[in-house]
Amino acid sequence: MRVVVLTGAGISAESGVPTFRDADGLWEGHRVEDVATPEAFERDPDTVQRFYDERRRAVALVAPNPAHAALARLEDELGDELLVVTQNIDALHELAGSTRVLHMHGELGTALCTSCGARTPAEGDLIRRPPCPVCGARKLRPDVVWFGEMPYGLDRIDAALADCEVFVAIGTSGAVYPAAGFVSTATARGARTVELNLAASEITGLFDEVRHGPASTVVPAWCDELLGGLDRS
């Protein structure tokens, strides 16, 4: 069974990772325009670097929850037939044991060199302007996809959606594109679609099946059902 899983902030929130966008539209007290755009980085790089350095330290203190563990168990059974596409920039899927993870919005744990384009582990705070391990330029920025930038891996994601039998969205708002459009793509290509969310999203009506509740509860239950229905002969 070929399965594509999309995860959003809701799956990590139960581990203590704050959802990026608050109800008032701010991102941990900052306007989006001040910390999550290329223009913000050009205008005030120190504020942007400090914001992501603080997030990197905070996320390092949290651990995966049962939802992450359930998806890792699903990968153990499905292997290459499963792809987890995450909008999250934390590494909780990997810490739980998942290896087939595509971070479409980048990763807190890596740095992007604006000089040579290399993506390398972020060693310490980037506000200190460490040199790029590849080219030596002190031009590192967070390896995070900001508004106005192209997400990573869209070709690979589109190919997986075209080939999958099941598409499930976990902990997503349905407000951020292109991820919010994945359910329509999967449906058009014949996949069964499932939403697992704390509450209704902006696109709940597009899914074949909807289950609402905490990710740490509904995700393991759904994974158990999926695995229980596999033909192991």
ROLUM-306367 format. One record per residue (C-alpha): residue in three letters; x, y, z; residue number from 1. Coordinates in pm, whole numbers. Last residue first. Layout:
BEGIN
node aa=Ala | xx=X | yy=Y | zz=Z | i=NUM $
...
END
This chain:
BEGIN
node aa=Ser | xx=48 | yy=-1321 | zz=272 | i=233 $
node aa=Arg | xx=73 | yy=-1001 | zz=476 | i=232 $
node aa=Asp | xx=-243 | yy=-839 | zz=336 | i=231 $
node aa=Leu | xx=-266 | yy=-515 | zz=528 | i=230 $
node aa=Gly | xx=-583 | yy=-437 | zz=720 | i=229 $
node aa=Gly | xx=-429 | yy=-443 | zz=1065 | i=228 $
node aa=Leu | xx=-161 | yy=-203 | zz=949 | i=227 $
node aa=Leu | xx=-420 | yy=55 | zz=851 | i=226 $
node aa=Glu | xx=-616 | yy=7 | zz=1170 | i=225 $
node aa=Asp | xx=-305 | yy=39 | zz=1387 | i=224 $
node aa=Cys | xx=-200 | yy=349 | zz=1197 | i=223 $
node aa=Trp | xx=-542 | yy=507 | zz=1252 | i=222 $
node aa=Ala | xx=-531 | yy=438 | zz=1627 | i=221 $
node aa=Pro | xx=-173 | yy=566 | zz=1654 | i=220 $
node aa=Val | xx=-276 | yy=889 | zz=1473 | i=219 $
node aa=Val | xx=-599 | yy=950 | zz=1664 | i=218 $
node aa=Thr | xx=-454 | yy=948 | zz=2015 | i=217 $
node aa=Ser | xx=-123 | yy=1137 | zz=2004 | i=216 $
node aa=Ala | xx=-274 | yy=1357 | zz=1733 | i=215 $
node aa=Pro | xx=-540 | yy=1482 | zz=1974 | i=214 $
node aa=Gly | xx=-892 | yy=1449 | zz=1833 | i=213 $
node aa=His | xx=-1085 | yy=1474 | zz=1509 | i=212 $
node aa=Arg | xx=-1118 | yy=1199 | zz=1251 | i=211 $
node aa=Val | xx=-1216 | yy=1277 | zz=892 | i=210 $
node aa=Glu | xx=-1264 | yy=1042 | zz=598 | i=209 $
node aa=Asp | xx=-1308 | yy=1114 | zz=229 | i=208 $
node aa=Phe | xx=-1142 | yy=1453 | zz=262 | i=207 $
node aa=Leu | xx=-1234 | yy=1777 | zz=80 | i=206 $
node aa=Gly | xx=-1477 | yy=1898 | zz=346 | i=205 $
node aa=Thr | xx=-1197 | yy=1932 | zz=600 | i=204 $
node aa=Ile | xx=-1030 | yy=2205 | zz=390 | i=203 $
node aa=Glu | xx=-1016 | yy=2499 | zz=634 | i=202 $
node aa=Ser | xx=-941 | yy=2257 | zz=915 | i=201 $
node aa=Ala | xx=-1187 | yy=2090 | zz=1151 | i=200 $
node aa=Ala | xx=-1050 | yy=2015 | zz=1495 | i=199 $
node aa=Leu | xx=-757 | yy=1829 | zz=1654 | i=198 $
node aa=Asn | xx=-677 | yy=1679 | zz=1316 | i=197 $
node aa=Leu | xx=-654 | yy=1350 | zz=1133 | i=196 $
node aa=Glu | xx=-774 | yy=1405 | zz=776 | i=195 $
node aa=Val | xx=-800 | yy=1107 | zz=541 | i=194 $
node aa=Thr | xx=-792 | yy=1080 | zz=163 | i=193 $
node aa=Arg | xx=-838 | yy=771 | zz=-57 | i=192 $
node aa=Ala | xx=-628 | yy=809 | zz=-369 | i=191 $
node aa=Gly | xx=-767 | yy=819 | zz=-723 | i=190 $
node aa=Arg | xx=-546 | yy=1072 | zz=-899 | i=189 $
node aa=Ala | xx=-785 | yy=1362 | zz=-862 | i=188 $
node aa=Thr | xx=-816 | yy=1283 | zz=-493 | i=187 $
node aa=Ala | xx=-440 | yy=1301 | zz=-441 | i=186 $
node aa=Thr | xx=-416 | yy=1638 | zz=-616 | i=185 $
node aa=Ser | xx=-712 | yy=1774 | zz=-421 | i=184 $
node aa=Val | xx=-560 | yy=1657 | zz=-93 | i=183 $
node aa=Phe | xx=-224 | yy=1812 | zz=-184 | i=182 $
node aa=Gly | xx=-371 | yy=2159 | zz=-229 | i=181 $
node aa=Ala | xx=-327 | yy=2267 | zz=133 | i=180 $
node aa=Ala | xx=43 | yy=2185 | zz=100 | i=179 $
node aa=Pro | xx=92 | yy=2443 | zz=-179 | i=178 $
node aa=Tyr | xx=-30 | yy=2640 | zz=4 | i=177 $
node aa=Val | xx=-89 | yy=2721 | zz=368 | i=176 $
node aa=Ala | xx=-443 | yy=2738 | zz=508 | i=175 $
node aa=Gly | xx=-532 | yy=2371 | zz=546 | i=174 $
node aa=Ser | xx=-459 | yy=2404 | zz=915 | i=173 $
node aa=Thr | xx=-257 | yy=2084 | zz=942 | i=172 $
node aa=Gly | xx=-231 | yy=1839 | zz=1231 | i=171 $
node aa=Ile | xx=-221 | yy=1524 | zz=1020 | i=170 $
node aa=Ala | xx=-307 | yy=1499 | zz=651 | i=169 $
node aa=Val | xx=-348 | yy=1149 | zz=509 | i=168 $
node aa=Phe | xx=-316 | yy=1036 | zz=149 | i=167 $
node aa=Val | xx=-383 | yy=672 | zz=60 | i=166 $
node aa=Glu | xx=-332 | yy=488 | zz=-268 | i=165 $
node aa=Cys | xx=-25 | yy=685 | zz=-371 | i=164 $
node aa=Asp | xx=127 | yy=712 | zz=-719 | i=163 $
node aa=Ala | xx=36 | yy=1065 | zz=-827 | i=162 $
node aa=Leu | xx=87 | yy=1190 | zz=-473 | i=161 $
node aa=Ala | xx=440 | yy=1046 | zz=-468 | i=160 $
node aa=Ala | xx=527 | yy=1209 | zz=-801 | i=159 $
node aa=Asp | xx=392 | yy=1544 | zz=-680 | i=158 $
node aa=Ile | xx=596 | yy=1519 | zz=-361 | i=157 $
node aa=Arg | xx=915 | yy=1440 | zz=-551 | i=156 $
node aa=Asp | xx=860 | yy=1736 | zz=-782 | i=155 $
node aa=Leu | xx=777 | yy=1963 | zz=-488 | i=154 $
node aa=Gly | xx=1092 | yy=1869 | zz=-297 | i=153 $
node aa=Tyr | xx=1168 | yy=2192 | zz=-114 | i=152 $
node aa=Pro | xx=928 | yy=2483 | zz=-84 | i=151 $
node aa=Met | xx=983 | yy=2785 | zz=-313 | i=150 $
node aa=Glu | xx=1029 | yy=3120 | zz=-141 | i=149 $
node aa=Gly | xx=781 | yy=3410 | zz=-107 | i=148 $
node aa=Phe | xx=710 | yy=3337 | zz=255 | i=147 $
node aa=Trp | xx=1015 | yy=3175 | zz=410 | i=146 $
node aa=Val | xx=1154 | yy=2827 | zz=358 | i=145 $
node aa=Val | xx=1386 | yy=2755 | zz=649 | i=144 $
node aa=Asp | xx=1753 | yy=2666 | zz=620 | i=143 $
node aa=Pro | xx=1837 | yy=2945 | zz=864 | i=142 $
node aa=Arg | xx=2104 | yy=3177 | zz=722 | i=141 $
node aa=Leu | xx=2476 | yy=3132 | zz=665 | i=140 $
node aa=Lys | xx=2686 | yy=3391 | zz=483 | i=139 $
node aa=Arg | xx=3017 | yy=3385 | zz=666 | i=138 $
node aa=Ala | xx=3188 | yy=3245 | zz=358 | i=137 $
node aa=Gly | xx=3413 | yy=2943 | zz=415 | i=136 $
node aa=Cys | xx=3305 | yy=2758 | zz=100 | i=135 $
node aa=Val | xx=3188 | yy=2420 | zz=231 | i=134 $
node aa=Pro | xx=3182 | yy=2446 | zz=611 | i=133 $
node aa=Cys | xx=3016 | yy=2791 | zz=579 | i=132 $
node aa=Pro | xx=3179 | yy=3022 | zz=831 | i=131 $
node aa=Pro | xx=3008 | yy=3104 | zz=1162 | i=130 $
node aa=Arg | xx=2821 | yy=3437 | zz=1177 | i=129 $
node aa=Arg | xx=2760 | yy=3452 | zz=1554 | i=128 $
node aa=Ile | xx=2390 | yy=3502 | zz=1479 | i=127 $
node aa=Leu | xx=2398 | yy=3147 | zz=1345 | i=126 $
node aa=Asp | xx=2394 | yy=3003 | zz=1694 | i=125 $
node aa=Gly | xx=2563 | yy=2666 | zz=1734 | i=124 $
node aa=Glu | xx=2649 | yy=2421 | zz=1458 | i=123 $
node aa=Ala | xx=2372 | yy=2434 | zz=1200 | i=122 $
node aa=Pro | xx=2425 | yy=2119 | zz=996 | i=121 $
node aa=Thr | xx=2492 | yy=2192 | zz=627 | i=120 $
node aa=Arg | xx=2290 | yy=2302 | zz=323 | i=119 $
node aa=Ala | xx=2523 | yy=2443 | zz=57 | i=118 $
node aa=Gly | xx=2396 | yy=2724 | zz=-167 | i=117 $
node aa=Cys | xx=2741 | yy=2875 | zz=-237 | i=116 $
node aa=Ser | xx=2702 | yy=3231 | zz=-105 | i=115 $
node aa=Thr | xx=2363 | yy=3227 | zz=67 | i=114 $
node aa=Cys | xx=2479 | yy=2929 | zz=271 | i=113 $
node aa=Leu | xx=2179 | yy=2746 | zz=416 | i=112 $
node aa=Ala | xx=2192 | yy=2618 | zz=772 | i=111 $
node aa=Thr | xx=2052 | yy=2295 | zz=909 | i=110 $
node aa=Gly | xx=1888 | yy=2189 | zz=1234 | i=109 $
node aa=Leu | xx=1592 | yy=2421 | zz=1200 | i=108 $
node aa=Glu | xx=1486 | yy=2236 | zz=888 | i=107 $
node aa=Gly | xx=1331 | yy=2329 | zz=555 | i=106 $
node aa=His | xx=971 | yy=2401 | zz=458 | i=105 $
node aa=Met | xx=921 | yy=2087 | zz=248 | i=104 $
node aa=His | xx=1093 | yy=1868 | zz=505 | i=103 $
node aa=Leu | xx=1076 | yy=1528 | zz=333 | i=102 $
node aa=Val | xx=1084 | yy=1232 | zz=571 | i=101 $
node aa=Arg | xx=1159 | yy=870 | zz=479 | i=100 $
node aa=Thr | xx=1382 | yy=805 | zz=780 | i=99 $
node aa=Ser | xx=1136 | yy=784 | zz=1068 | i=98 $
node aa=Gly | xx=1280 | yy=670 | zz=1402 | i=97 $
node aa=Ala | xx=1109 | yy=891 | zz=1660 | i=96 $
node aa=Leu | xx=1401 | yy=1135 | zz=1650 | i=95 $
node aa=Glu | xx=1356 | yy=1155 | zz=1273 | i=94 $
node aa=His | xx=992 | yy=1253 | zz=1305 | i=93 $
node aa=Leu | xx=1079 | yy=1500 | zz=1583 | i=92 $
node aa=Ala | xx=1336 | yy=1686 | zz=1373 | i=91 $
node aa=Asp | xx=1174 | yy=2032 | zz=1382 | i=90 $
node aa=Ile | xx=1103 | yy=2241 | zz=1071 | i=89 $
node aa=Asn | xx=744 | yy=2125 | zz=1034 | i=88 $
node aa=Gln | xx=565 | yy=2130 | zz=700 | i=87 $
node aa=Thr | xx=622 | yy=1757 | zz=681 | i=86 $
node aa=Val | xx=601 | yy=1511 | zz=395 | i=85 $
node aa=Val | xx=615 | yy=1155 | zz=524 | i=84 $
node aa=Leu | xx=661 | yy=904 | zz=242 | i=83 $
node aa=Leu | xx=554 | yy=543 | zz=277 | i=82 $
node aa=Glu | xx=586 | yy=262 | zz=18 | i=81 $
node aa=Asp | xx=963 | yy=266 | zz=68 | i=80 $
node aa=Gly | xx=926 | yy=81 | zz=398 | i=79 $
node aa=Leu | xx=564 | yy=-14 | zz=465 | i=78 $
node aa=Glu | xx=602 | yy=-201 | zz=795 | i=77 $
node aa=Asp | xx=885 | yy=-10 | zz=960 | i=76 $
node aa=Glu | xx=745 | yy=307 | zz=805 | i=75 $
node aa=Leu | xx=420 | yy=255 | zz=994 | i=74 $
node aa=Arg | xx=618 | yy=215 | zz=1314 | i=73 $
node aa=Ala | xx=782 | yy=551 | zz=1250 | i=72 $
node aa=Leu | xx=437 | yy=696 | zz=1190 | i=71 $
node aa=Ala | xx=318 | yy=556 | zz=1524 | i=70 $
node aa=Ala | xx=621 | yy=700 | zz=1707 | i=69 $
node aa=His | xx=550 | yy=1049 | zz=1574 | i=68 $
node aa=Ala | xx=191 | yy=1021 | zz=1693 | i=67 $
node aa=Pro | xx=302 | yy=879 | zz=2029 | i=66 $
node aa=Asn | xx=508 | yy=1192 | zz=2106 | i=65 $
node aa=Pro | xx=857 | yy=1290 | zz=1998 | i=64 $
node aa=Ala | xx=1075 | yy=1476 | zz=2250 | i=63 $
node aa=Val | xx=1132 | yy=1841 | zz=2336 | i=62 $
node aa=Leu | xx=1444 | yy=2024 | zz=2457 | i=61 $
node aa=Ala | xx=1612 | yy=2066 | zz=2117 | i=60 $
node aa=Val | xx=1300 | yy=2251 | zz=2002 | i=59 $
node aa=Ala | xx=1378 | yy=2537 | zz=2241 | i=58 $
node aa=Arg | xx=1740 | yy=2574 | zz=2131 | i=57 $
node aa=Arg | xx=1647 | yy=2582 | zz=1763 | i=56 $
node aa=Arg | xx=1363 | yy=2827 | zz=1832 | i=55 $
node aa=Glu | xx=1603 | yy=3065 | zz=2005 | i=54 $
node aa=Asp | xx=1848 | yy=3046 | zz=1715 | i=53 $
node aa=Tyr | xx=1555 | yy=3102 | zz=1478 | i=52 $
node aa=Phe | xx=1453 | yy=3431 | zz=1640 | i=51 $
node aa=Arg | xx=1812 | yy=3545 | zz=1692 | i=50 $
node aa=Gln | xx=1895 | yy=3494 | zz=1325 | i=49 $
node aa=Val | xx=1586 | yy=3691 | zz=1218 | i=48 $
node aa=Thr | xx=1654 | yy=3979 | zz=1457 | i=47 $
node aa=Asp | xx=2022 | yy=3988 | zz=1356 | i=46 $
node aa=Pro | xx=1943 | yy=3982 | zz=984 | i=45 $
node aa=Asp | xx=1743 | yy=4307 | zz=992 | i=44 $
node aa=Arg | xx=1663 | yy=4439 | zz=643 | i=43 $
node aa=Glu | xx=1800 | yy=4153 | zz=433 | i=42 $
node aa=Phe | xx=1653 | yy=3893 | zz=664 | i=41 $
node aa=Ala | xx=1319 | yy=4073 | zz=671 | i=40 $
node aa=Glu | xx=1315 | yy=4094 | zz=291 | i=39 $
node aa=Pro | xx=1374 | yy=3721 | zz=263 | i=38 $
node aa=Thr | xx=1055 | yy=3669 | zz=465 | i=37 $
node aa=Ala | xx=976 | yy=3493 | zz=791 | i=36 $
node aa=Val | xx=1104 | yy=3707 | zz=1077 | i=35 $
node aa=Asp | xx=978 | yy=4066 | zz=1050 | i=34 $
node aa=Glu | xx=709 | yy=4027 | zz=784 | i=33 $
node aa=Val | xx=549 | yy=3747 | zz=983 | i=32 $
node aa=Arg | xx=505 | yy=3989 | zz=1272 | i=31 $
node aa=His | xx=673 | yy=3873 | zz=1589 | i=30 $
node aa=Gly | xx=528 | yy=3764 | zz=1922 | i=29 $
node aa=Glu | xx=579 | yy=3393 | zz=1871 | i=28 $
node aa=Trp | xx=464 | yy=3425 | zz=1508 | i=27 $
node aa=Leu | xx=182 | yy=3680 | zz=1515 | i=26 $
node aa=Gly | xx=-148 | yy=3630 | zz=1337 | i=25 $
node aa=Asp | xx=-365 | yy=3702 | zz=1640 | i=24 $
node aa=Ala | xx=-450 | yy=3334 | zz=1678 | i=23 $
node aa=Asp | xx=-80 | yy=3250 | zz=1691 | i=22 $
node aa=Arg | xx=125 | yy=3131 | zz=1393 | i=21 $
node aa=Phe | xx=422 | yy=2907 | zz=1464 | i=20 $
node aa=Thr | xx=251 | yy=2644 | zz=1671 | i=19 $
node aa=Pro | xx=460 | yy=2609 | zz=1982 | i=18 $
node aa=Val | xx=657 | yy=2284 | zz=2014 | i=17 $
node aa=Gly | xx=550 | yy=2118 | zz=2338 | i=16 $
node aa=Ser | xx=537 | yy=1758 | zz=2220 | i=15 $
node aa=Glu | xx=163 | yy=1792 | zz=2164 | i=14 $
node aa=Ala | xx=231 | yy=2087 | zz=1935 | i=13 $
node aa=Ser | xx=443 | yy=1865 | zz=1712 | i=12 $
node aa=Ile | xx=151 | yy=1688 | zz=1547 | i=11 $
node aa=Gly | xx=-54 | yy=2007 | zz=1520 | i=10 $
node aa=Ala | xx=220 | yy=2200 | zz=1341 | i=9 $
node aa=Gly | xx=177 | yy=2008 | zz=1018 | i=8 $
node aa=Thr | xx=214 | yy=1656 | zz=884 | i=7 $
node aa=Leu | xx=143 | yy=1524 | zz=535 | i=6 $
node aa=Val | xx=142 | yy=1146 | zz=500 | i=5 $
node aa=Val | xx=172 | yy=974 | zz=162 | i=4 $
node aa=Val | xx=87 | yy=604 | zz=150 | i=3 $
node aa=Arg | xx=151 | yy=332 | zz=-108 | i=2 $
node aa=Met | xx=0 | yy=0 | zz=0 | i=1 $
END
